[in-house]
Amino acid sequence: QMEDARELWESHDIHTYDLGFQNQCRCFADFVVQLTASVVDNTVGDVKVRSSGNDAAKDVANVVKTIDELFLIIGSAIDREVNELSIKYHSTFGYPTKVYIDEQYTKADDEMT
């Protein structure tokens, strides 16, 4: 399924786009950061906090990945046979709309959503 989605994404030849990105951590309490980012020529540019429109702090902005980077992360998770992997893809363009990776069931805070 991932390869079909990647081929669909690549068939559209999109290299510049805006995206919404949400990073969730289940550390001490559910912590969710919602961001918007501009991607130009497959490089993440401006990253803003969705709720305020302010620039995201650099350490927070670094979690934003391009669509191509997300496909690499998903492929790597498949190769490593992670404990849990759940992905949804956009039906028209093929890009991942939701990615959940849990590396090891017994390891805390290794999840990526």
Stockholm file with secondary structure:
# STOCKHOLM 1.0

chainA/1-113         QMEDARELWESHDIHTYDLGFQNQCRCFADFVVQLTASVVDNTVGDVKVRSSGNDAAKDVANVVKTIDELFLIIGSAIDREVNELSIKYHSTFGYPTKVYIDEQYTKADDEMT
#=GR chainA/1-113 SS CHHHHHHHHHHTTCCCEEEEEEEEEESSSEEEEEEEEEEETTEEEEEEETTTCCBCCHHHHTTCCCHHHHHHHHHHHHHHTCSEEEEEECTTTCCEEEEEEESCTTSTTCCBC
#=GC SS_cons         CHHHHHHHHHHTTCCCEEEEEEEEEESSSEEEEEEEEEEETTEEEEEEETTTCCBCCHHHHTTCCCHHHHHHHHHHHHHHTCSEEEEEECTTTCCEEEEEEESCTTSTTCCBC
//
